[in-house]
Amino acid sequence: MIREMTESDFKQFWPCFEKVIQAKETYAFEPDMSSDEAYQLWCKTPIKAFVYEDNGEVLGTYYIKANAQGPSSHISNCGYMVSENTRGKGVARKLCEHSQLIAIEYGFKAMQFNSVVSTNEVAIRLWQKLGFNIIGTIPKAYQHATLGYVDSYIMFKHL
């Protein structure tokens, strides 16, 4: 069900990806980025990207990369997206659990999420259930489409 993402997988998932970034509720990506720019950002810049697939349909995805370089390259960073009709069905949990195993395989010692939007309560609760802690708050770090400027959290877990 979870495997490395291909370019055709990304193209299939693009309508969901585009909807998420255009909503300006959870991701600090340019809302008008092109599919090619998004593919580069999600699939080419990181170490790898993975998909959760069921019956040929891509229901979710994540990327994994080093959070920083050099002496801080032992900490991983991931981003996750799931399709709207899949939310609440455990796909994000499975992707996050998988990403932690992959991070360990790559030799990462920890995982850090740099900007979890404080209004994304479902994701925050899930990350906390999976052992992540809020280690910092960035005041008014995210310009939410309907709520204006809201805080973002830095979340961290030792692997």
Z-matrix of the N, CA and C atoms (Angstrom, degrees):
N
C 1 1.455
C 2 1.525 1 112.82
N 3 1.337 2 117.19 1 -36.28
C 4 1.469 3 119.96 2 177.52
C 5 1.520 4 107.60 3 -108.41
N 6 1.327 5 115.53 4 126.26
C 7 1.460 6 121.44 5 -178.22
C 8 1.523 7 109.03 6 -149.85
N 9 1.331 8 115.39 7 170.30
C 10 1.459 9 120.04 8 179.38
C 11 1.533 10 110.14 9 -63.29
N 12 1.321 11 115.56 10 140.38
C 13 1.463 12 121.90 11 -177.88
C 14 1.525 13 110.73 12 -79.03
N 15 1.332 14 115.38 13 138.37
C 16 1.457 15 121.64 14 174.53
C 17 1.525 16 108.99 15 -104.57
N 18 1.321 17 115.63 16 169.22
C 19 1.464 18 119.35 17 178.08
C 20 1.536 19 110.70 18 -62.96
N 21 1.321 20 116.99 19 -37.81
C 22 1.472 21 118.93 20 178.69
C 23 1.528 22 111.39 21 -68.23
N 24 1.334 23 117.60 22 -33.23
C 25 1.472 24 120.51 23 174.13
C 26 1.525 25 109.93 24 -60.73
N 27 1.347 26 114.82 25 -44.48
C 28 1.456 27 118.35 26 -178.51
C 29 1.525 28 110.36 27 -62.99
N 30 1.316 29 116.21 28 -42.90
C 31 1.468 30 119.56 29 178.80
C 32 1.525 31 111.10 30 -60.15
N 33 1.333 32 116.58 31 -39.06
C 34 1.467 33 120.10 32 177.09
C 35 1.532 34 111.06 33 -64.74
N 36 1.329 35 116.20 34 -38.21
C 37 1.470 36 121.16 35 -176.18
C 38 1.529 37 112.39 36 -83.97
N 39 1.328 38 117.77 37 -13.97
C 40 1.453 39 122.15 38 -174.35
C 41 1.535 40 113.73 39 -50.77
N 42 1.321 41 121.73 40 -45.06
C 43 1.474 42 119.39 41 179.83
C 44 1.530 43 112.92 42 -56.71
N 45 1.318 44 117.36 43 -38.60
C 46 1.474 45 121.04 44 176.51
C 47 1.522 46 109.94 45 -67.79
N 48 1.321 47 116.50 46 -47.60
C 49 1.464 48 122.12 47 179.87
C 50 1.519 49 110.04 48 -55.81
N 51 1.334 50 115.60 49 -48.98
C 52 1.458 51 121.11 50 -178.92
C 53 1.531 52 111.37 51 -60.79
N 54 1.316 53 116.77 52 -41.71
C 55 1.466 54 120.93 53 179.35
C 56 1.538 55 111.05 54 -62.63
N 57 1.331 56 116.14 55 -41.33
C 58 1.468 57 120.98 56 179.72
C 59 1.522 58 111.10 57 -63.11
N 60 1.327 59 117.50 58 -47.58
C 61 1.469 60 118.23 59 -176.48
C 62 1.527 61 111.61 60 -72.95
N 63 1.320 62 117.12 61 -31.61
C 64 1.463 63 119.55 62 178.81
C 65 1.534 64 112.19 63 -72.60
N 66 1.322 65 117.10 64 -24.36
C 67 1.469 66 120.75 65 178.50
C 68 1.527 67 111.40 66 -67.93
N 69 1.329 68 117.88 67 -26.14
C 70 1.475 69 123.97 68 -179.09
C 71 1.529 70 111.65 69 51.85
N 72 1.342 71 114.75 70 49.60
C 73 1.468 72 120.74 71 178.28
C 74 1.521 73 112.60 72 -119.02
N 75 1.346 74 117.45 73 -23.82
C 76 1.458 75 119.33 74 -173.61
C 77 1.525 76 115.30 75 -136.70
N 78 1.313 77 119.12 76 -26.86
C 79 1.457 78 121.30 77 -174.77
C 80 1.515 79 112.10 78 -115.30
N 81 1.334 80 115.26 79 136.53
C 82 1.461 81 121.33 80 177.86
C 83 1.528 82 109.73 81 -92.35
N 84 1.321 83 115.04 82 54.68
C 85 1.459 84 122.27 83 175.51
C 86 1.515 85 107.42 84 -110.69
N 87 1.322 86 116.18 85 151.18
C 88 1.461 87 120.03 86 176.26
C 89 1.525 88 108.85 87 -58.65
N 90 1.326 89 118.28 88 122.72
C 91 1.463 90 120.15 89 -175.33
C 92 1.523 91 114.33 90 -66.87
N 93 1.316 92 117.02 91 -17.25
C 94 1.463 93 118.88 92 -179.72
C 95 1.528 94 112.83 93 -108.08
N 96 1.331 95 117.45 94 19.02
C 97 1.460 96 118.84 95 179.50
C 98 1.530 97 110.25 96 -64.77
N 99 1.300 98 115.33 97 151.29
C 100 1.456 99 121.00 98 -179.90
C 101 1.524 100 110.36 99 -80.08
N 102 1.305 101 115.54 100 165.98
C 103 1.453 102 121.24 101 175.61
C 104 1.526 103 110.89 102 -59.74
N 105 1.313 104 117.27 103 -40.68
C 106 1.471 105 120.74 104 179.07
C 107 1.526 106 111.61 105 -64.48
N 108 1.330 107 116.82 106 -42.49
C 109 1.474 108 120.19 107 177.47
C 110 1.527 109 110.47 108 -63.49
N 111 1.320 110 116.41 109 -42.38
C 112 1.458 111 120.96 110 179.98
C 113 1.528 112 110.87 111 -64.97
N 114 1.316 113 116.96 112 -42.02
C 115 1.463 114 121.18 113 178.15
C 116 1.530 115 110.39 114 -59.85
N 117 1.317 116 116.54 115 -44.48
C 118 1.462 117 120.82 116 178.30
C 119 1.532 118 110.45 117 -60.47
N 120 1.316 119 116.20 118 -47.31
C 121 1.463 120 122.36 119 -177.91
C 122 1.529 121 111.96 120 -64.54
N 123 1.321 122 117.39 121 -42.81
C 124 1.473 123 122.39 122 -172.11
C 125 1.528 124 112.63 123 -87.57
N 126 1.326 125 116.85 124 -35.49
C 127 1.466 126 119.95 125 -170.42
C 128 1.521 127 114.99 126 -112.19
N 129 1.306 128 118.24 127 -29.23
C 130 1.461 129 120.44 128 -174.20
C 131 1.525 130 113.40 129 -98.77
N 132 1.332 131 117.74 130 -40.03
C 133 1.462 132 120.88 131 -178.44
C 134 1.537 133 111.76 132 -69.84
N 135 1.327 134 119.54 133 -43.60
C 136 1.468 135 120.01 134 177.97
C 137 1.533 136 111.98 135 -68.97
N 138 1.325 137 115.74 136 175.25
C 139 1.463 138 120.49 137 175.40
C 140 1.525 139 109.61 138 -63.76
N 141 1.344 140 115.05 139 -49.26
C 142 1.461 141 121.02 140 -179.68
C 143 1.519 142 108.93 141 -155.98
N 144 1.324 143 113.77 142 161.79
C 145 1.464 144 121.32 143 170.63
C 146 1.525 145 106.85 144 -128.15
N 147 1.320 146 115.40 145 147.92
C 148 1.456 147 122.21 146 -177.27
C 149 1.523 148 109.60 147 -127.59
N 150 1.334 149 115.53 148 159.25
C 151 1.460 150 121.39 149 176.36
C 152 1.518 151 109.62 150 -125.98
N 153 1.314 152 113.79 151 151.54
C 154 1.458 153 122.61 152 166.65
C 155 1.515 154 104.98 153 -103.17
N 156 1.322 155 115.04 154 117.05
C 157 1.458 156 120.39 155 -175.18
C 158 1.523 157 109.60 156 -120.53
N 159 1.313 158 115.82 157 141.44
C 160 1.456 159 121.45 158 175.60
C 161 1.526 160 108.06 159 -139.41
N 162 1.313 161 116.57 160 120.90
C 163 1.468 162 122.58 161 -179.15
C 164 1.522 163 112.47 162 51.92
N 165 1.323 164 116.52 163 43.14
C 166 1.459 165 121.08 164 176.92
C 167 1.513 166 115.29 165 80.55
N 168 1.337 167 117.22 166 -0.68
C 169 1.464 168 120.90 167 -179.69
C 170 1.527 169 110.17 168 -105.56
N 171 1.333 170 116.09 169 129.52
C 172 1.462 171 121.36 170 176.91
C 173 1.526 172 107.61 171 -80.41
N 174 1.339 173 115.34 172 114.67
C 175 1.467 174 120.83 173 -176.55
C 176 1.525 175 112.85 174 -100.71
N 177 1.325 176 116.05 175 -17.18
C 178 1.456 177 119.84 176 -179.94
C 179 1.513 178 110.53 177 -169.35
N 180 1.322 179 114.68 178 167.99
C 181 1.460 180 120.49 179 -177.41
C 182 1.528 181 110.38 180 -154.32
N 183 1.316 182 114.72 181 158.04
C 184 1.467 183 119.85 182 169.11
C 185 1.521 184 109.12 183 -148.86
N 186 1.332 185 114.54 184 157.97
C 187 1.466 186 120.82 185 171.33
C 188 1.513 187 108.05 186 -117.66
N 189 1.325 188 115.39 187 158.77
C 190 1.464 189 121.54 188 175.01
C 191 1.519 190 108.47 189 -133.06
N 192 1.309 191 115.24 190 139.25
C 193 1.461 192 121.62 191 177.98
C 194 1.521 193 108.32 192 -156.79
N 195 1.321 194 115.75 193 170.27
C 196 1.462 195 120.25 194 171.98
C 197 1.522 196 107.82 195 -72.71
N 198 1.311 197 116.87 196 140.27
C 199 1.459 198 120.67 197 -179.77
C 200 1.527 199 111.58 198 -72.24
N 201 1.323 200 115.80 199 -29.47
C 202 1.463 201 121.30 200 179.96
C 203 1.529 202 107.66 201 -150.63
N 204 1.298 203 116.52 202 -176.38
C 205 1.458 204 121.01 203 -176.86
C 206 1.523 205 111.16 204 -109.72
N 207 1.314 206 114.61 205 173.79
C 208 1.460 207 121.48 206 173.56
C 209 1.515 208 113.55 207 54.06
N 210 1.337 209 117.23 208 -127.37
C 211 1.454 210 121.24 209 -174.99
C 212 1.537 211 114.56 210 -63.38
N 213 1.311 212 117.62 211 -10.88
C 214 1.467 213 120.68 212 177.54
C 215 1.530 214 112.55 213 -109.54
N 216 1.313 215 117.33 214 11.89
C 217 1.466 216 120.72 215 -175.90
C 218 1.529 217 113.55 216 -76.29
N 219 1.321 218 117.36 217 -0.37
C 220 1.469 219 120.60 218 178.37
C 221 1.538 220 111.90 219 -84.53
N 222 1.324 221 117.70 220 -2.79
C 223 1.463 222 122.32 221 178.66
C 224 1.527 223 107.85 222 -105.18
N 225 1.310 224 115.96 223 127.15
C 226 1.462 225 120.82 224 -179.32
C 227 1.524 226 110.72 225 -91.40
N 228 1.321 227 113.92 226 165.49
C 229 1.460 228 122.51 227 176.43
C 230 1.524 229 106.94 228 -140.31
N 231 1.313 230 116.66 229 139.84
C 232 1.459 231 121.56 230 178.10
C 233 1.516 232 109.68 231 -135.20
N 234 1.314 233 115.38 232 156.59
C 235 1.455 234 122.66 233 171.12
C 236 1.514 235 107.55 234 -130.78
N 237 1.310 236 117.05 235 142.68
C 238 1.464 237 122.15 236 -174.76
C 239 1.521 238 109.74 237 -128.34
N 240 1.322 239 115.94 238 144.64
C 241 1.466 240 122.17 239 171.73
C 242 1.517 241 107.78 240 -142.85
N 243 1.320 242 115.32 241 139.24
C 244 1.463 243 120.35 242 173.17
C 245 1.521 244 108.91 243 -128.31
N 246 1.314 245 115.39 244 153.24
C 247 1.456 246 119.44 245 179.84
C 248 1.531 247 109.54 246 -68.37
N 249 1.299 248 114.84 247 150.11
C 250 1.466 249 121.52 248 -175.48
C 251 1.529 250 112.11 249 -57.39
N 252 1.321 251 117.34 250 -41.04
C 253 1.465 252 120.37 251 -177.69
C 254 1.521 253 112.97 252 -75.33
N 255 1.329 254 117.51 253 -3.49
C 256 1.459 255 122.56 254 -179.85
C 257 1.526 256 112.41 255 -103.15
N 258 1.303 257 117.17 256 -13.82
C 259 1.471 258 120.25 257 -175.17
C 260 1.521 259 110.96 258 -58.77
N 261 1.333 260 114.17 259 139.03
C 262 1.458 261 120.49 260 -179.99
C 263 1.515 262 113.92 261 85.16
N 264 1.327 263 117.96 262 6.21
C 265 1.465 264 121.14 263 -177.49
C 266 1.525 265 113.41 264 -110.80
N 267 1.325 266 116.84 265 12.55
C 268 1.458 267 121.00 266 174.73
C 269 1.513 268 115.74 267 88.33
N 270 1.322 269 118.93 268 3.52
C 271 1.463 270 120.99 269 -178.43
C 272 1.529 271 110.91 270 -66.99
N 273 1.319 272 117.64 271 -46.19
C 274 1.475 273 120.19 272 179.69
C 275 1.524 274 110.63 273 -61.30
N 276 1.315 275 117.26 274 -40.54
C 277 1.473 276 120.92 275 177.59
C 278 1.529 277 110.20 276 -59.25
N 279 1.328 278 116.10 277 -48.15
C 280 1.469 279 119.81 278 -178.86
C 281 1.526 280 111.28 279 -63.51
N 282 1.326 281 116.57 280 -39.48
C 283 1.461 282 119.76 281 177.70
C 284 1.524 283 111.33 282 -63.89
N 285 1.325 284 116.91 283 -43.38
C 286 1.468 285 120.19 284 -179.36
C 287 1.528 286 110.88 285 -67.03
N 288 1.320 287 117.35 286 -42.07
C 289 1.463 288 119.58 287 177.54
C 290 1.524 289 110.34 288 -62.08
N 291 1.322 290 117.07 289 -42.77
C 292 1.460 291 121.45 290 177.88
C 293 1.527 292 110.74 291 -61.95
N 294 1.327 293 116.32 292 -43.29
C 295 1.468 294 119.96 293 -177.89
C 296 1.525 295 111.52 294 -62.63
N 297 1.309 296 116.87 295 -33.96
C 298 1.463 297 119.18 296 178.66
C 299 1.525 298 111.23 297 -68.18
N 300 1.324 299 116.92 298 -38.97
C 301 1.467 300 120.13 299 176.51
C 302 1.521 301 110.82 300 -65.08
N 303 1.325 302 116.33 301 -42.57
C 304 1.470 303 120.51 302 178.11
C 305 1.532 304 110.07 303 -64.00
N 306 1.319 305 116.72 304 -41.20
C 307 1.469 306 120.29 305 178.76
C 308 1.529 307 110.77 306 -59.23
N 309 1.304 308 116.02 307 -43.27
C 310 1.468 309 120.01 308 178.50
C 311 1.530 310 109.98 309 -63.97
N 312 1.347 311 116.85 310 -42.54
C 313 1.470 312 120.48 311 177.45
C 314 1.524 313 111.53 312 -57.68
N 315 1.329 314 117.07 313 -37.38
C 316 1.464 315 121.61 314 179.51
C 317 1.529 316 112.65 315 -80.46
N 318 1.318 317 117.67 316 -2.09
C 319 1.456 318 121.15 317 176.92
C 320 1.515 319 115.50 318 90.34
N 321 1.327 320 117.21 319 8.57
C 322 1.464 321 119.60 320 176.86
C 323 1.528 322 110.03 321 -69.34
N 324 1.313 323 116.19 322 146.23
C 325 1.462 324 122.69 323 -178.60
C 326 1.525 325 112.59 324 -101.72
N 327 1.329 326 117.07 325 -15.20
C 328 1.462 327 121.40 326 -177.55
C 329 1.519 328 108.90 327 -156.90
N 330 1.326 329 115.41 328 169.63
C 331 1.458 330 122.00 329 175.63
C 332 1.516 331 107.96 330 -133.16
N 333 1.322 332 115.52 331 137.41
C 334 1.456 333 121.23 332 -179.43
C 335 1.521 334 110.07 333 -133.07
N 336 1.320 335 114.99 334 134.97
C 337 1.460 336 121.85 335 172.21
C 338 1.517 337 106.27 336 -106.08
N 339 1.318 338 117.81 337 120.83
C 340 1.459 339 122.58 338 -169.57
C 341 1.516 340 115.27 339 -82.31
N 342 1.313 341 117.31 340 -23.40
C 343 1.460 342 118.56 341 -173.87
C 344 1.522 343 111.01 342 -155.24
N 345 1.327 344 115.78 343 78.33
C 346 1.458 345 121.30 344 176.61
C 347 1.530 346 106.38 345 -90.86
N 348 1.303 347 115.96 346 115.22
C 349 1.465 348 120.59 347 -175.56
C 350 1.536 349 108.89 348 -63.20
N 351 1.314 350 116.40 349 128.58
C 352 1.469 351 121.96 350 -172.47
C 353 1.525 352 113.27 351 -60.82
N 354 1.320 353 117.50 352 -23.19
C 355 1.469 354 120.14 353 179.54
C 356 1.527 355 112.06 354 -84.98
N 357 1.311 356 117.71 355 -5.13
C 358 1.465 357 122.47 356 178.48
C 359 1.533 358 108.44 357 -86.32
N 360 1.326 359 114.90 358 65.36
C 361 1.459 360 121.73 359 -171.22
C 362 1.523 361 113.29 360 -63.57
N 363 1.315 362 118.07 361 -34.61
C 364 1.467 363 120.75 362 179.38
C 365 1.529 364 109.93 363 -62.34
N 366 1.328 365 116.51 364 -47.06
C 367 1.465 366 120.13 365 179.18
C 368 1.527 367 111.10 366 -64.72
N 369 1.314 368 117.30 367 -42.69
C 370 1.465 369 120.42 368 -179.28
C 371 1.527 370 110.54 369 -59.99
N 372 1.328 371 116.74 370 -46.09
C 373 1.480 372 120.08 371 178.37
C 374 1.524 373 110.91 372 -60.93
N 375 1.334 374 117.31 373 -42.01
C 376 1.460 375 120.25 374 179.67
C 377 1.521 376 110.81 375 -64.23
N 378 1.327 377 117.08 376 -48.04
C 379 1.465 378 119.23 377 -179.48
C 380 1.530 379 110.24 378 -60.11
N 381 1.317 380 117.40 379 -40.01
C 382 1.470 381 119.75 380 178.61
C 383 1.529 382 111.32 381 -65.15
N 384 1.326 383 117.66 382 -40.30
C 385 1.475 384 120.72 383 176.69
C 386 1.522 385 110.88 384 -61.02
N 387 1.331 386 116.12 385 -30.61
C 388 1.463 387 120.99 386 -179.37
C 389 1.530 388 112.66 387 -89.71
N 390 1.335 389 116.91 388 10.37
C 391 1.460 390 121.28 389 171.82
C 392 1.514 391 116.79 390 98.11
N 393 1.333 392 117.57 391 4.75
C 394 1.462 393 119.92 392 177.98
C 395 1.524 394 109.59 393 -83.28
N 396 1.314 395 115.34 394 145.07
C 397 1.462 396 121.80 395 176.91
C 398 1.519 397 109.76 396 -117.89
N 399 1.314 398 115.37 397 147.66
C 400 1.462 399 120.61 398 171.81
C 401 1.520 400 106.41 399 -77.54
N 402 1.320 401 116.17 400 118.83
C 403 1.469 402 119.78 401 -178.62
C 404 1.516 403 112.10 402 -109.53
N 405 1.324 404 116.25 403 -3.60
C 406 1.450 405 119.31 404 178.72
C 407 1.512 406 111.15 405 -170.49
N 408 1.318 407 114.11 406 155.67
C 409 1.459 408 121.39 407 176.46
C 410 1.512 409 108.26 408 -122.85
N 411 1.316 410 115.88 409 131.51
C 412 1.453 411 121.44 410 176.03
C 413 1.535 412 106.05 411 -104.33
N 414 1.325 413 117.62 412 106.32
C 415 1.465 414 120.35 413 -175.29
C 416 1.530 415 112.71 414 -62.11
N 417 1.317 416 114.63 415 132.91
C 418 1.469 417 122.46 416 174.88
C 419 1.534 418 112.48 417 47.49
N 420 1.325 419 115.72 418 43.70
C 421 1.461 420 121.43 419 -175.00
C 422 1.520 421 113.89 420 -84.86
N 423 1.329 422 117.07 421 -12.76
C 424 1.457 423 119.86 422 -173.69
C 425 1.521 424 109.84 423 -131.30
N 426 1.315 425 115.92 424 130.30
C 427 1.462 426 120.22 425 178.52
C 428 1.529 427 108.33 426 -94.79
N 429 1.325 428 114.21 427 93.49
C 430 1.464 429 123.27 428 -178.84
C 431 1.527 430 109.20 429 -70.16
N 432 1.335 431 116.47 430 142.44
C 433 1.465 432 121.39 431 -175.42
C 434 1.519 433 113.72 432 -59.26
N 435 1.333 434 117.84 433 -34.91
C 436 1.465 435 120.02 434 -177.08
C 437 1.520 436 113.93 435 -114.90
N 438 1.330 437 117.60 436 -22.22
C 439 1.468 438 120.66 437 -175.04
C 440 1.526 439 113.64 438 -101.44
N 441 1.322 440 117.17 439 -4.62
C 442 1.460 441 119.68 440 -176.94
C 443 1.521 442 110.52 441 77.47
N 444 1.315 443 116.51 442 -151.28
C 445 1.458 444 121.01 443 -177.45
C 446 1.524 445 110.65 444 -74.69
N 447 1.341 446 115.38 445 125.71
C 448 1.460 447 122.09 446 178.31
C 449 1.528 448 108.27 447 -129.21
N 450 1.318 449 116.10 448 161.89
C 451 1.459 450 121.84 449 179.59
C 452 1.530 451 110.79 450 -72.83
N 453 1.321 452 114.65 451 158.30
C 454 1.461 453 122.16 452 169.83
C 455 1.520 454 107.88 453 -124.70
N 456 1.311 455 115.29 454 151.95
C 457 1.454 456 121.27 455 -179.74
C 458 1.519 457 110.47 456 -110.83
N 459 1.330 458 115.16 457 147.95
C 460 1.451 459 122.53 458 167.08
C 461 1.531 460 105.09 459 -99.35
N 462 1.324 461 116.21 460 125.51
C 463 1.453 462 120.79 461 -178.19
C 464 1.531 463 108.21 462 -119.99
N 465 1.340 464 116.55 463 145.74
C 466 1.456 465 121.32 464 -169.58
C 467 1.524 466 110.11 465 -145.76
N 468 1.331 467 113.85 466 147.87
C 469 1.476 468 120.30 467 174.46
C 470 1.525 469 109.18 468 -149.76
N 471 1.337 470 116.48 469 133.19
C 472 1.470 471 120.98 470 169.45
C 473 1.527 472 107.23 471 -74.93
N 474 1.319 473 116.05 472 140.08
C 475 1.470 474 120.38 473 179.45
C 476 1.528 475 110.50 474 -99.41
